């Protein structure tokens, strides 16, 4: 993790995990995927509400996973700099 990325992550983590998951996962990933996959590539098996539930949940999962990966990288970079 380079110093610029470390600084960006430090600012993001100050806002908390919930904020990160909602903004990065649900809003920036889940919502666009819902719109694209529901209205551009419509699947007749899922209703709009079901599609929204699937993609917003997927966005939340994406947000949690990326939070955990970034947090691991940040802690490793912080630990390596202290040695």
mmCIF file of the N, C-alpha and C atoms, coordinates in Angstrom:
data_MODEL
# 
_entry.id   MODEL 
# 
loop_
_atom_site.group_PDB 
_atom_site.id 
_atom_site.type_symbol 
_atom_site.label_atom_id 
_atom_site.label_alt_id 
_atom_site.label_comp_id 
_atom_site.label_asym_id 
_atom_site.label_entity_id 
_atom_site.label_seq_id 
_atom_site.pdbx_PDB_ins_code 
_atom_site.Cartn_x 
_atom_site.Cartn_y 
_atom_site.Cartn_z 
_atom_site.occupancy 
_atom_site.B_iso_or_equiv 
_atom_site.pdbx_formal_charge 
_atom_site.auth_seq_id 
_atom_site.auth_comp_id 
_atom_site.auth_asym_id 
_atom_site.auth_atom_id 
_atom_site.pdbx_PDB_model_num 
ATOM 1   N N  . UNK A 1 1  ? 0.864   -1.174  0.000   1.00 0.00 ? 1  UNK A N  1 
ATOM 2   C CA . UNK A 1 1  ? 0.000   0.000   0.000   1.00 0.00 ? 1  UNK A CA 1 
ATOM 3   C C  . UNK A 1 1  ? 0.907   1.233   0.000   1.00 0.00 ? 1  UNK A C  1 
ATOM 4   N N  . UNK A 1 2  ? 0.773   2.059   -1.024  1.00 0.00 ? 2  UNK A N  1 
ATOM 5   C CA . UNK A 1 2  ? 1.614   3.253   -1.097  1.00 0.00 ? 2  UNK A CA 1 
ATOM 6   C C  . UNK A 1 2  ? 1.077   4.336   -0.147  1.00 0.00 ? 2  UNK A C  1 
ATOM 7   N N  . UNK A 1 3  ? 1.904   5.336   0.150   1.00 0.00 ? 3  UNK A N  1 
ATOM 8   C CA . UNK A 1 3  ? 1.491   6.369   1.125   1.00 0.00 ? 3  UNK A CA 1 
ATOM 9   C C  . UNK A 1 3  ? 0.203   7.103   0.741   1.00 0.00 ? 3  UNK A C  1 
ATOM 10  N N  . UNK A 1 4  ? -0.010  7.356   -0.539  1.00 0.00 ? 4  UNK A N  1 
ATOM 11  C CA . UNK A 1 4  ? -1.212  8.047   -0.981  1.00 0.00 ? 4  UNK A CA 1 
ATOM 12  C C  . UNK A 1 4  ? -2.458  7.196   -0.710  1.00 0.00 ? 4  UNK A C  1 
ATOM 13  N N  . UNK A 1 5  ? -2.370  5.918   -1.044  1.00 0.00 ? 5  UNK A N  1 
ATOM 14  C CA . UNK A 1 5  ? -3.487  5.010   -0.808  1.00 0.00 ? 5  UNK A CA 1 
ATOM 15  C C  . UNK A 1 5  ? -3.725  4.817   0.692   1.00 0.00 ? 5  UNK A C  1 
ATOM 16  N N  . UNK A 1 6  ? -2.635  4.757   1.439   1.00 0.00 ? 6  UNK A N  1 
ATOM 17  C CA . UNK A 1 6  ? -2.738  4.622   2.893   1.00 0.00 ? 6  UNK A CA 1 
ATOM 18  C C  . UNK A 1 6  ? -3.459  5.826   3.500   1.00 0.00 ? 6  UNK A C  1 
ATOM 19  N N  . UNK A 1 7  ? -3.150  7.008   3.013   1.00 0.00 ? 7  UNK A N  1 
ATOM 20  C CA . UNK A 1 7  ? -3.801  8.224   3.495   1.00 0.00 ? 7  UNK A CA 1 
ATOM 21  C C  . UNK A 1 7  ? -5.293  8.230   3.140   1.00 0.00 ? 7  UNK A C  1 
ATOM 22  N N  . UNK A 1 8  ? -5.631  7.829   1.910   1.00 0.00 ? 8  UNK A N  1 
ATOM 23  C CA . UNK A 1 8  ? -7.038  7.752   1.492   1.00 0.00 ? 8  UNK A CA 1 
ATOM 24  C C  . UNK A 1 8  ? -7.805  6.754   2.352   1.00 0.00 ? 8  UNK A C  1 
ATOM 25  N N  . UNK A 1 9  ? -7.194  5.594   2.608   1.00 0.00 ? 9  UNK A N  1 
ATOM 26  C CA . UNK A 1 9  ? -7.877  4.592   3.409   1.00 0.00 ? 9  UNK A CA 1 
ATOM 27  C C  . UNK A 1 9  ? -8.028  5.061   4.859   1.00 0.00 ? 9  UNK A C  1 
ATOM 28  N N  . UNK A 1 10 ? -7.043  5.748   5.366   1.00 0.00 ? 10 UNK A N  1 
ATOM 29  C CA . UNK A 1 10 ? -7.122  6.280   6.722   1.00 0.00 ? 10 UNK A CA 1 
ATOM 30  C C  . UNK A 1 10 ? -8.321  7.204   6.867   1.00 0.00 ? 10 UNK A C  1 
ATOM 31  N N  . UNK A 1 11 ? -8.555  8.034   5.864   1.00 0.00 ? 11 UNK A N  1 
ATOM 32  C CA . UNK A 1 11 ? -9.711  8.943   5.883   1.00 0.00 ? 11 UNK A CA 1 
ATOM 33  C C  . UNK A 1 11 ? -11.026 8.173   5.740   1.00 0.00 ? 11 UNK A C  1 
ATOM 34  N N  . UNK A 1 12 ? -11.045 7.161   4.890   1.00 0.00 ? 12 UNK A N  1 
ATOM 35  C CA . UNK A 1 12 ? -12.258 6.362   4.694   1.00 0.00 ? 12 UNK A CA 1 
ATOM 36  C C  . UNK A 1 12 ? -12.608 5.585   5.958   1.00 0.00 ? 12 UNK A C  1 
ATOM 37  N N  . UNK A 1 13 ? -11.612 5.050   6.636   1.00 0.00 ? 13 UNK A N  1 
ATOM 38  C CA . UNK A 1 13 ? -11.898 4.235   7.820   1.00 0.00 ? 13 UNK A CA 1 
ATOM 39  C C  . UNK A 1 13 ? -12.345 5.085   8.997   1.00 0.00 ? 13 UNK A C  1 
ATOM 40  N N  . UNK A 1 14 ? -12.004 6.371   8.995   1.00 0.00 ? 14 UNK A N  1 
ATOM 41  C CA . UNK A 1 14 ? -12.484 7.269   10.049  1.00 0.00 ? 14 UNK A CA 1 
ATOM 42  C C  . UNK A 1 14 ? -14.007 7.406   10.006  1.00 0.00 ? 14 UNK A C  1 
ATOM 43  N N  . UNK A 1 15 ? -14.579 7.301   8.820   1.00 0.00 ? 15 UNK A N  1 
ATOM 44  C CA . UNK A 1 15 ? -16.036 7.414   8.663   1.00 0.00 ? 15 UNK A CA 1 
ATOM 45  C C  . UNK A 1 15 ? -16.755 6.152   9.122   1.00 0.00 ? 15 UNK A C  1 
ATOM 46  N N  . UNK A 1 16 ? -16.037 5.057   9.224   1.00 0.00 ? 16 UNK A N  1 
ATOM 47  C CA . UNK A 1 16 ? -16.608 3.814   9.722   1.00 0.00 ? 16 UNK A CA 1 
ATOM 48  C C  . UNK A 1 16 ? -16.995 2.829   8.636   1.00 0.00 ? 16 UNK A C  1 
ATOM 49  N N  . UNK A 1 17 ? -17.115 1.590   9.076   1.00 0.00 ? 17 UNK A N  1 
ATOM 50  C CA . UNK A 1 17 ? -17.425 0.504   8.156   1.00 0.00 ? 17 UNK A CA 1 
ATOM 51  C C  . UNK A 1 17 ? -18.823 0.631   7.562   1.00 0.00 ? 17 UNK A C  1 
ATOM 52  N N  . UNK A 1 18 ? -19.798 0.992   8.373   1.00 0.00 ? 18 UNK A N  1 
ATOM 53  C CA . UNK A 1 18 ? -21.171 1.088   7.868   1.00 0.00 ? 18 UNK A CA 1 
ATOM 54  C C  . UNK A 1 18 ? -21.274 2.116   6.747   1.00 0.00 ? 18 UNK A C  1 
ATOM 55  N N  . UNK A 1 19 ? -20.670 3.261   6.947   1.00 0.00 ? 19 UNK A N  1 
ATOM 56  C CA . UNK A 1 19 ? -20.678 4.299   5.921   1.00 0.00 ? 19 UNK A CA 1 
ATOM 57  C C  . UNK A 1 19 ? -20.009 3.805   4.638   1.00 0.00 ? 19 UNK A C  1 
ATOM 58  N N  . UNK A 1 20 ? -18.873 3.135   4.789   1.00 0.00 ? 20 UNK A N  1 
ATOM 59  C CA . UNK A 1 20 ? -18.142 2.619   3.637   1.00 0.00 ? 20 UNK A CA 1 
ATOM 60  C C  . UNK A 1 20 ? -18.975 1.584   2.883   1.00 0.00 ? 20 UNK A C  1 
ATOM 61  N N  . UNK A 1 21 ? -19.573 0.654   3.630   1.00 0.00 ? 21 UNK A N  1 
ATOM 62  C CA . UNK A 1 21 ? -20.363 -0.407  3.004   1.00 0.00 ? 21 UNK A CA 1 
ATOM 63  C C  . UNK A 1 21 ? -21.560 0.190   2.270   1.00 0.00 ? 21 UNK A C  1 
ATOM 64  N N  . UNK A 1 22 ? -22.231 1.142   2.900   1.00 0.00 ? 22 UNK A N  1 
ATOM 65  C CA . UNK A 1 22 ? -23.406 1.744   2.258   1.00 0.00 ? 22 UNK A CA 1 
ATOM 66  C C  . UNK A 1 22 ? -23.025 2.538   1.013   1.00 0.00 ? 22 UNK A C  1 
ATOM 67  N N  . UNK A 1 23 ? -21.986 3.367   1.113   1.00 0.00 ? 23 UNK A N  1 
ATOM 68  C CA . UNK A 1 23 ? -21.613 4.203   -0.033  1.00 0.00 ? 23 UNK A CA 1 
ATOM 69  C C  . UNK A 1 23 ? -20.914 3.419   -1.137  1.00 0.00 ? 23 UNK A C  1 
ATOM 70  N N  . UNK A 1 24 ? -19.888 2.669   -0.777  1.00 0.00 ? 24 UNK A N  1 
ATOM 71  C CA . UNK A 1 24 ? -19.100 1.963   -1.781  1.00 0.00 ? 24 UNK A CA 1 
ATOM 72  C C  . UNK A 1 24 ? -19.792 0.706   -2.277  1.00 0.00 ? 24 UNK A C  1 
ATOM 73  N N  . UNK A 1 25 ? -20.353 -0.043  -1.350  1.00 0.00 ? 25 UNK A N  1 
ATOM 74  C CA . UNK A 1 25 ? -20.977 -1.302  -1.737  1.00 0.00 ? 25 UNK A CA 1 
ATOM 75  C C  . UNK A 1 25 ? -22.368 -1.148  -2.309  1.00 0.00 ? 25 UNK A C  1 
ATOM 76  N N  . UNK A 1 26 ? -23.265 -0.570  -1.514  1.00 0.00 ? 26 UNK A N  1 
ATOM 77  C CA . UNK A 1 26 ? -24.671 -0.514  -1.925  1.00 0.00 ? 26 UNK A CA 1 
ATOM 78  C C  . UNK A 1 26 ? -24.908 0.553   -2.990  1.00 0.00 ? 26 UNK A C  1 
ATOM 79  N N  . UNK A 1 27 ? -24.456 1.775   -2.758  1.00 0.00 ? 27 UNK A N  1 
ATOM 80  C CA . UNK A 1 27 ? -24.735 2.874   -3.688  1.00 0.00 ? 27 UNK A CA 1 
ATOM 81  C C  . UNK A 1 27 ? -23.866 2.804   -4.943  1.00 0.00 ? 27 UNK A C  1 
ATOM 82  N N  . UNK A 1 28 ? -22.559 2.598   -4.781  1.00 0.00 ? 28 UNK A N  1 
ATOM 83  C CA . UNK A 1 28 ? -21.660 2.642   -5.940  1.00 0.00 ? 28 UNK A CA 1 
ATOM 84  C C  . UNK A 1 28 ? -21.600 1.330   -6.719  1.00 0.00 ? 28 UNK A C  1 
ATOM 85  N N  . UNK A 1 29 ? -21.952 0.204   -6.094  1.00 0.00 ? 29 UNK A N  1 
ATOM 86  C CA . UNK A 1 29 ? -21.914 -1.076  -6.804  1.00 0.00 ? 29 UNK A CA 1 
ATOM 87  C C  . UNK A 1 29 ? -23.309 -1.686  -6.962  1.00 0.00 ? 29 UNK A C  1 
ATOM 88  N N  . UNK A 1 30 ? -24.003 -1.870  -5.861  1.00 0.00 ? 30 UNK A N  1 
ATOM 89  C CA . UNK A 1 30 ? -25.294 -2.557  -5.904  1.00 0.00 ? 30 UNK A CA 1 
ATOM 90  C C  . UNK A 1 30 ? -26.355 -1.841  -6.712  1.00 0.00 ? 30 UNK A C  1 
ATOM 91  N N  . UNK A 1 31 ? -26.478 -0.543  -6.522  1.00 0.00 ? 31 UNK A N  1 
ATOM 92  C CA . UNK A 1 31 ? -27.501 0.226   -7.233  1.00 0.00 ? 31 UNK A CA 1 
ATOM 93  C C  . UNK A 1 31 ? -27.271 0.251   -8.750  1.00 0.00 ? 31 UNK A C  1 
ATOM 94  N N  . UNK A 1 32 ? -26.064 0.563   -9.228  1.00 0.00 ? 32 UNK A N  1 
ATOM 95  C CA . UNK A 1 32 ? -25.857 0.510   -10.686 1.00 0.00 ? 32 UNK A CA 1 
ATOM 96  C C  . UNK A 1 32 ? -26.067 -0.893  -11.270 1.00 0.00 ? 32 UNK A C  1 
ATOM 97  N N  . UNK A 1 33 ? -25.626 -1.921  -10.532 1.00 0.00 ? 33 UNK A N  1 
ATOM 98  C CA . UNK A 1 33 ? -25.823 -3.287  -11.019 1.00 0.00 ? 33 UNK A CA 1 
ATOM 99  C C  . UNK A 1 33 ? -27.312 -3.634  -11.080 1.00 0.00 ? 33 UNK A C  1 
ATOM 100 N N  . UNK A 1 34 ? -28.070 -3.176  -10.102 1.00 0.00 ? 34 UNK A N  1 
ATOM 101 C CA . UNK A 1 34 ? -29.517 -3.393  -10.112 1.00 0.00 ? 34 UNK A CA 1 
ATOM 102 C C  . UNK A 1 34 ? -30.143 -2.761  -11.349 1.00 0.00 ? 34 UNK A C  1 
ATOM 103 N N  . UNK A 1 35 ? -29.795 -1.516  -11.619 1.00 0.00 ? 35 UNK A N  1 
ATOM 104 C CA . UNK A 1 35 ? -30.368 -0.810  -12.775 1.00 0.00 ? 35 UNK A CA 1 
ATOM 105 C C  . UNK A 1 35 ? -29.992 -1.510  -14.078 1.00 0.00 ? 35 UNK A C  1 
ATOM 106 N N  . UNK A 1 36 ? -28.723 -1.813  -14.240 1.00 0.00 ? 36 UNK A N  1 
ATOM 107 C CA . UNK A 1 36 ? -28.263 -2.448  -15.478 1.00 0.00 ? 36 UNK A CA 1 
ATOM 108 C C  . UNK A 1 36 ? -28.879 -3.829  -15.652 1.00 0.00 ? 36 UNK A C  1 
ATOM 109 N N  . UNK A 1 37 ? -28.790 -4.645  -14.619 1.00 0.00 ? 37 UNK A N  1 
ATOM 110 C CA . UNK A 1 37 ? -29.249 -6.031  -14.754 1.00 0.00 ? 37 UNK A CA 1 
ATOM 111 C C  . UNK A 1 37 ? -30.773 -6.159  -14.761 1.00 0.00 ? 37 UNK A C  1 
ATOM 112 N N  . UNK A 1 38 ? -31.468 -5.185  -14.216 1.00 0.00 ? 38 UNK A N  1 
ATOM 113 C CA . UNK A 1 38 ? -32.932 -5.262  -14.191 1.00 0.00 ? 38 UNK A CA 1 
ATOM 114 C C  . UNK A 1 38 ? -33.558 -4.650  -15.432 1.00 0.00 ? 38 UNK A C  1 
ATOM 115 N N  . UNK A 1 39 ? -33.046 -3.524  -15.859 1.00 0.00 ? 39 UNK A N  1 
ATOM 116 C CA . UNK A 1 39 ? -33.699 -2.798  -16.944 1.00 0.00 ? 39 UNK A CA 1 
ATOM 117 C C  . UNK A 1 39 ? -33.025 -2.974  -18.304 1.00 0.00 ? 39 UNK A C  1 
ATOM 118 N N  . UNK A 1 40 ? -31.741 -3.301  -18.329 1.00 0.00 ? 40 UNK A N  1 
ATOM 119 C CA . UNK A 1 40 ? -31.078 -3.537  -19.611 1.00 0.00 ? 40 UNK A CA 1 
ATOM 120 C C  . UNK A 1 40 ? -31.032 -5.019  -19.970 1.00 0.00 ? 40 UNK A C  1 
ATOM 121 N N  . UNK A 1 41 ? -30.858 -5.863  -18.959 1.00 0.00 ? 41 UNK A N  1 
ATOM 122 C CA . UNK A 1 41 ? -30.819 -7.312  -19.166 1.00 0.00 ? 41 UNK A CA 1 
ATOM 123 C C  . UNK A 1 41 ? -31.908 -7.953  -18.313 1.00 0.00 ? 41 UNK A C  1 
ATOM 124 N N  . UNK A 1 42 ? -33.131 -7.662  -18.624 1.00 0.00 ? 42 UNK A N  1 
ATOM 125 C CA . UNK A 1 42 ? -34.260 -8.101  -17.808 1.00 0.00 ? 42 UNK A CA 1 
ATOM 126 C C  . UNK A 1 42 ? -34.382 -9.624  -17.768 1.00 0.00 ? 42 UNK A C  1 
ATOM 127 N N  . UNK A 1 43 ? -34.542 -10.147 -16.556 1.00 0.00 ? 43 UNK A N  1 
ATOM 128 C CA . UNK A 1 43 ? -34.765 -11.571 -16.344 1.00 0.00 ? 43 UNK A CA 1 
ATOM 129 C C  . UNK A 1 43 ? -36.204 -11.748 -15.870 1.00 0.00 ? 43 UNK A C  1 
ATOM 130 N N  . UNK A 1 44 ? -36.981 -12.483 -16.616 1.00 0.00 ? 44 UNK A N  1 
ATOM 131 C CA . UNK A 1 44 ? -38.396 -12.624 -16.274 1.00 0.00 ? 44 UNK A CA 1 
ATOM 132 C C  . UNK A 1 44 ? -38.622 -13.459 -15.015 1.00 0.00 ? 44 UNK A C  1 
ATOM 133 N N  . UNK A 1 45 ? -37.613 -14.153 -14.534 1.00 0.00 ? 45 UNK A N  1 
ATOM 134 C CA . UNK A 1 45 ? -37.766 -14.978 -13.337 1.00 0.00 ? 45 UNK A CA 1 
ATOM 135 C C  . UNK A 1 45 ? -37.826 -14.152 -12.064 1.00 0.00 ? 45 UNK A C  1 
ATOM 136 N N  . UNK A 1 46 ? -37.230 -12.976 -12.076 1.00 0.00 ? 46 UNK A N  1 
ATOM 137 C CA . UNK A 1 46 ? -37.188 -12.136 -10.882 1.00 0.00 ? 46 UNK A CA 1 
ATOM 138 C C  . UNK A 1 46 ? -38.060 -10.901 -11.057 1.00 0.00 ? 46 UNK A C  1 
ATOM 139 N N  . UNK A 1 47 ? -38.787 -10.574 -10.012 1.00 0.00 ? 47 UNK A N  1 
ATOM 140 C CA . UNK A 1 47 ? -39.531 -9.319  -10.036 1.00 0.00 ? 47 UNK A CA 1 
ATOM 141 C C  . UNK A 1 47 ? -38.535 -8.178  -9.790  1.00 0.00 ? 47 UNK A C  1 
ATOM 142 N N  . UNK A 1 48 ? -38.976 -6.961  -9.967  1.00 0.00 ? 48 UNK A N  1 
ATOM 143 C CA . UNK A 1 48 ? -38.105 -5.810  -9.715  1.00 0.00 ? 48 UNK A CA 1 
ATOM 144 C C  . UNK A 1 48 ? -37.685 -5.779  -8.251  1.00 0.00 ? 48 UNK A C  1 
ATOM 145 N N  . UNK A 1 49 ? -38.614 -6.079  -7.346  1.00 0.00 ? 49 UNK A N  1 
ATOM 146 C CA . UNK A 1 49 ? -38.285 -6.084  -5.911  1.00 0.00 ? 49 UNK A CA 1 
ATOM 147 C C  . UNK A 1 49 ? -37.261 -7.172  -5.584  1.00 0.00 ? 49 UNK A C  1 
ATOM 148 N N  . UNK A 1 50 ? -37.412 -8.334  -6.173  1.00 0.00 ? 50 UNK A N  1 
ATOM 149 C CA . UNK A 1 50 ? -36.445 -9.409  -5.940  1.00 0.00 ? 50 UNK A CA 1 
ATOM 150 C C  . UNK A 1 50 ? -35.076 -9.050  -6.499  1.00 0.00 ? 50 UNK A C  1 
ATOM 151 N N  . UNK A 1 51 ? -35.063 -8.461  -7.676  1.00 0.00 ? 51 UNK A N  1 
ATOM 152 C CA . UNK A 1 51 ? -33.808 -8.038  -8.279  1.00 0.00 ? 51 UNK A CA 1 
ATOM 153 C C  . UNK A 1 51 ? -33.127 -6.977  -7.416  1.00 0.00 ? 51 UNK A C  1 
ATOM 154 N N  . UNK A 1 52 ? -33.908 -6.045  -6.883  1.00 0.00 ? 52 UNK A N  1 
ATOM 155 C CA . UNK A 1 52 ? -33.357 -5.018  -6.002  1.00 0.00 ? 52 UNK A CA 1 
ATOM 156 C C  . UNK A 1 52 ? -32.749 -5.661  -4.759  1.00 0.00 ? 52 UNK A C  1 
ATOM 157 N N  . UNK A 1 53 ? -33.452 -6.612  -4.177  1.00 0.00 ? 53 UNK A N  1 
ATOM 158 C CA . UNK A 1 53 ? -32.940 -7.290  -2.985  1.00 0.00 ? 53 UNK A CA 1 
ATOM 159 C C  . UNK A 1 53 ? -31.641 -8.028  -3.279  1.00 0.00 ? 53 UNK A C  1 
ATOM 160 N N  . UNK A 1 54 ? -31.592 -8.707  -4.413  1.00 0.00 ? 54 UNK A N  1 
ATOM 161 C CA . UNK A 1 54 ? -30.392 -9.453  -4.787  1.00 0.00 ? 54 UNK A CA 1 
ATOM 162 C C  . UNK A 1 54 ? -29.206 -8.513  -4.978  1.00 0.00 ? 54 UNK A C  1 
ATOM 163 N N  . UNK A 1 55 ? -29.386 -7.466  -5.790  1.00 0.00 ? 55 UNK A N  1 
ATOM 164 C CA . UNK A 1 55 ? -28.259 -6.613  -6.132  1.00 0.00 ? 55 UNK A CA 1 
ATOM 165 C C  . UNK A 1 55 ? -27.834 -5.691  -4.994  1.00 0.00 ? 55 UNK A C  1 
ATOM 166 N N  . UNK A 1 56 ? -28.763 -5.234  -4.180  1.00 0.00 ? 56 UNK A N  1 
ATOM 167 C CA . UNK A 1 56 ? -28.371 -4.402  -3.039  1.00 0.00 ? 56 UNK A CA 1 
ATOM 168 C C  . UNK A 1 56 ? -27.672 -5.248  -1.979  1.00 0.00 ? 56 UNK A C  1 
ATOM 169 N N  . UNK A 1 57 ? -28.112 -6.497  -1.822  1.00 0.00 ? 57 UNK A N  1 
ATOM 170 C CA . UNK A 1 57 ? -27.415 -7.413  -0.910  1.00 0.00 ? 57 UNK A CA 1 
ATOM 171 C C  . UNK A 1 57 ? -26.018 -7.736  -1.432  1.00 0.00 ? 57 UNK A C  1 
ATOM 172 N N  . UNK A 1 58 ? -25.917 -7.955  -2.736  1.00 0.00 ? 58 UNK A N  1 
ATOM 173 C CA . UNK A 1 58 ? -24.603 -8.209  -3.341  1.00 0.00 ? 58 UNK A CA 1 
ATOM 174 C C  . UNK A 1 58 ? -23.693 -6.997  -3.156  1.00 0.00 ? 58 UNK A C  1 
ATOM 175 N N  . UNK A 1 59 ? -24.246 -5.811  -3.271  1.00 0.00 ? 59 UNK A N  1 
ATOM 176 C CA . UNK A 1 59 ? -23.465 -4.602  -3.056  1.00 0.00 ? 59 UNK A CA 1 
ATOM 177 C C  . UNK A 1 59 ? -22.976 -4.501  -1.622  1.00 0.00 ? 59 UNK A C  1 
ATOM 178 N N  . UNK A 1 60 ? -23.831 -4.853  -0.668  1.00 0.00 ? 60 UNK A N  1 
ATOM 179 C CA . UNK A 1 60 ? -23.430 -4.831  0.736   1.00 0.00 ? 60 UNK A CA 1 
ATOM 180 C C  . UNK A 1 60 ? -22.312 -5.847  0.983   1.00 0.00 ? 60 UNK A C  1 
ATOM 181 N N  . UNK A 1 61 ? -22.447 -7.025  0.405   1.00 0.00 ? 61 UNK A N  1 
ATOM 182 C CA . UNK A 1 61 ? -21.403 -8.038  0.539   1.00 0.00 ? 61 UNK A CA 1 
ATOM 183 C C  . UNK A 1 61 ? -20.096 -7.549  -0.085  1.00 0.00 ? 61 UNK A C  1 
ATOM 184 N N  . UNK A 1 62 ? -20.191 -6.947  -1.258  1.00 0.00 ? 62 UNK A N  1 
ATOM 185 C CA . UNK A 1 62 ? -19.012 -6.379  -1.913  1.00 0.00 ? 62 UNK A CA 1 
ATOM 186 C C  . UNK A 1 62 ? -18.350 -5.338  -1.011  1.00 0.00 ? 62 UNK A C  1 
ATOM 187 N N  . UNK A 1 63 ? -19.154 -4.484  -0.397  1.00 0.00 ? 63 UNK A N  1 
ATOM 188 C CA . UNK A 1 63 ? -18.619 -3.464  0.494   1.00 0.00 ? 63 UNK A CA 1 
ATOM 189 C C  . UNK A 1 63 ? -17.913 -4.047  1.699   1.00 0.00 ? 63 UNK A C  1 
ATOM 190 N N  . UNK A 1 64 ? -18.493 -5.083  2.294   1.00 0.00 ? 64 UNK A N  1 
ATOM 191 C CA . UNK A 1 64 ? -17.873 -5.725  3.463   1.00 0.00 ? 64 UNK A CA 1 
ATOM 192 C C  . UNK A 1 64 ? -16.550 -6.381  3.063   1.00 0.00 ? 64 UNK A C  1 
ATOM 193 N N  . UNK A 1 65 ? -16.553 -7.094  1.959   1.00 0.00 ? 65 UNK A N  1 
ATOM 194 C CA . UNK A 1 65 ? -15.332 -7.776  1.519   1.00 0.00 ? 65 UNK A CA 1 
ATOM 195 C C  . UNK A 1 65 ? -14.231 -6.767  1.192   1.00 0.00 ? 65 UNK A C  1 
ATOM 196 N N  . UNK A 1 66 ? -14.558 -5.712  0.464   1.00 0.00 ? 66 UNK A N  1 
ATOM 197 C CA . UNK A 1 66 ? -13.521 -4.724  0.139   1.00 0.00 ? 66 UNK A CA 1 
ATOM 198 C C  . UNK A 1 66 ? -13.040 -4.001  1.391   1.00 0.00 ? 66 UNK A C  1 
ATOM 199 N N  . UNK A 1 67 ? -13.931 -3.755  2.362   1.00 0.00 ? 67 UNK A N  1 
ATOM 200 C CA . UNK A 1 67 ? -13.514 -3.161  3.640   1.00 0.00 ? 67 UNK A CA 1 
ATOM 201 C C  . UNK A 1 67 ? -12.483 -4.068  4.319   1.00 0.00 ? 67 UNK A C  1 
ATOM 202 N N  . UNK A 1 68 ? -12.797 -5.342  4.418   1.00 0.00 ? 68 UNK A N  1 
ATOM 203 C CA . UNK A 1 68 ? -11.900 -6.275  5.097   1.00 0.00 ? 68 UNK A CA 1 
ATOM 204 C C  . UNK A 1 68 ? -10.549 -6.392  4.394   1.00 0.00 ? 68 UNK A C  1 
ATOM 205 N N  . UNK A 1 69 ? -10.559 -6.433  3.084   1.00 0.00 ? 69 UNK A N  1 
ATOM 206 C CA . UNK A 1 69 ? -9.304  -6.510  2.327   1.00 0.00 ? 69 UNK A CA 1 
ATOM 207 C C  . UNK A 1 69 ? -8.485  -5.239  2.537   1.00 0.00 ? 69 UNK A C  1 
ATOM 208 N N  . UNK A 1 70 ? -9.104  -4.083  2.407   1.00 0.00 ? 70 UNK A N  1 
ATOM 209 C CA . UNK A 1 70 ? -8.383  -2.820  2.591   1.00 0.00 ? 70 UNK A CA 1 
ATOM 210 C C  . UNK A 1 70 ? -7.874  -2.670  4.023   1.00 0.00 ? 70 UNK A C  1 
ATOM 211 N N  . UNK A 1 71 ? -8.679  -3.087  4.982   1.00 0.00 ? 71 UNK A N  1 
ATOM 212 C CA . UNK A 1 71 ? -8.269  -2.997  6.382   1.00 0.00 ? 71 UNK A CA 1 
ATOM 213 C C  . UNK A 1 71 ? -7.056  -3.890  6.640   1.00 0.00 ? 71 UNK A C  1 
ATOM 214 N N  . UNK A 1 72 ? -7.063  -5.078  6.067   1.00 0.00 ? 72 UNK A N  1 
ATOM 215 C CA . UNK A 1 72 ? -5.919  -5.982  6.193   1.00 0.00 ? 72 UNK A CA 1 
ATOM 216 C C  . UNK A 1 72 ? -4.662  -5.351  5.581   1.00 0.00 ? 72 UNK A C  1 
ATOM 217 N N  . UNK A 1 73 ? -4.814  -4.796  4.388   1.00 0.00 ? 73 UNK A N  1 
ATOM 218 C CA . UNK A 1 73 ? -3.673  -4.165  3.723   1.00 0.00 ? 73 UNK A CA 1 
ATOM 219 C C  . UNK A 1 73 ? -3.163  -2.957  4.515   1.00 0.00 ? 73 UNK A C  1 
ATOM 220 N N  . UNK A 1 74 ? -4.082  -2.178  5.075   1.00 0.00 ? 74 UNK A N  1 
ATOM 221 C CA . UNK A 1 74 ? -3.717  -0.994  5.859   1.00 0.00 ? 74 UNK A CA 1 
ATOM 222 C C  . UNK A 1 74 ? -2.955  -1.398  7.122   1.00 0.00 ? 74 UNK A C  1 
ATOM 223 N N  . UNK A 1 75 ? -3.475  -2.394  7.821   1.00 0.00 ? 75 UNK A N  1 
ATOM 224 C CA . UNK A 1 75 ? -2.808  -2.835  9.054   1.00 0.00 ? 75 UNK A CA 1 
ATOM 225 C C  . UNK A 1 75 ? -1.441  -3.419  8.760   1.00 0.00 ? 75 UNK A C  1 
ATOM 226 N N  . UNK A 1 76 ? -1.327  -4.147  7.667   1.00 0.00 ? 76 UNK A N  1 
ATOM 227 C CA . UNK A 1 76 ? -0.033  -4.699  7.290   1.00 0.00 ? 76 UNK A CA 1 
ATOM 228 C C  . UNK A 1 76 ? 0.942   -3.579  6.951   1.00 0.00 ? 76 UNK A C  1 
ATOM 229 N N  . UNK A 1 77 ? 0.496   -2.588  6.202   1.00 0.00 ? 77 UNK A N  1 
ATOM 230 C CA . UNK A 1 77 ? 1.367   -1.467  5.843   1.00 0.00 ? 77 UNK A CA 1 
ATOM 231 C C  . UNK A 1 77 ? 1.774   -0.668  7.091   1.00 0.00 ? 77 UNK A C  1 
ATOM 232 N N  . UNK A 1 78 ? 0.846   -0.486  8.005   1.00 0.00 ? 78 UNK A N  1 
ATOM 233 C CA . UNK A 1 78 ? 1.149   0.237   9.236   1.00 0.00 ? 78 UNK A CA 1 
ATOM 234 C C  . UNK A 1 78 ? 2.139   -0.556  10.091  1.00 0.00 ? 78 UNK A C  1 
ATOM 235 N N  . UNK A 1 79 ? 1.918   -1.864  10.184  1.00 0.00 ? 79 UNK A N  1 
ATOM 236 C CA . UNK A 1 79 ? 2.822   -2.725  10.958  1.00 0.00 ? 79 UNK A CA 1 
ATOM 237 C C  . UNK A 1 79 ? 4.226   -2.755  10.351  1.00 0.00 ? 79 UNK A C  1 
ATOM 238 N N  . UNK A 1 80 ? 4.305   -2.853  9.015   1.00 0.00 ? 80 UNK A N  1 
ATOM 239 C CA . UNK A 1 80 ? 5.607   -2.898  8.342   1.00 0.00 ? 80 UNK A CA 1 
ATOM 240 C C  . UNK A 1 80 ? 6.386   -1.603  8.531   1.00 0.00 ? 80 UNK A C  1 
ATOM 241 N N  . UNK A 1 81 ? 5.691   -0.474  8.610   1.00 0.00 ? 81 UNK A N  1 
ATOM 242 C CA . UNK A 1 81 ? 6.371   0.812   8.788   1.00 0.00 ? 81 UNK A CA 1 
ATOM 243 C C  . UNK A 1 81 ? 6.906   1.007   10.192  1.00 0.00 ? 81 UNK A C  1 
ATOM 244 N N  . UNK A 1 82 ? 6.396   0.248   11.162  1.00 0.00 ? 82 UNK A N  1 
ATOM 245 C CA . UNK A 1 82 ? 6.827   0.394   12.547  1.00 0.00 ? 82 UNK A CA 1 
ATOM 246 C C  . UNK A 1 82 ? 8.076   -0.411  12.844  1.00 0.00 ? 82 UNK A C  1 
ATOM 247 N N  . UNK A 1 83 ? 8.431   -1.340  11.969  1.00 0.00 ? 83 UNK A N  1 
ATOM 248 C CA . UNK A 1 83 ? 9.594   -2.189  12.208  1.00 0.00 ? 83 UNK A CA 1 
ATOM 249 C C  . UNK A 1 83 ? 10.871  -1.440  11.900  1.00 0.00 ? 83 UNK A C  1 
# 
